[in-house]
Amino acid sequence: ARIMRGATDVLEATPSSATVYAYFSPRDNIVSKVRYYVSGSQLKADITPMSSAPPVGTPITAQMKTYIIVEKIDTSTNPFDYLDSAGNSLGTVSNLRDVKGMKITITVPATKLATVKPTTLQVSVSLRNRKTNL
């Protein structure tokens, strides 16, 4: 949620992936290209540092790192829903400038060791750099 809230720009907005320019680590001086996506049954993040701030900088693809955010998710529902300035779902995003917020829903299936029922985590964030009431 913290990374998405501080995103400086949205580059991709699909039900199964989201790509933004954002500060991935508090130590970052320049935004990175951050892509969250479903791969198999995992939620992953590709973090690609930038040579300088966009739009001048370019991704340093040789330094991209992939992280597993959630080891096993329920893939029957998509994790990303994009919201307009009133908090309504945009459905299919045709214009990335319309994205003012995101609702992220992660469901972890039940396992024999953990729980009897699936566990769902849902968070909605307003993109700080996309606010229209300033």
Helices and strands as residue ranges (DSSP letters): H 2-5, E 9-14, E 17-22, E 32-39, E 42-49, G 61-63, E 65-70, E 80-83, G 96-98, E 101-108, E 119-126, G 128-130
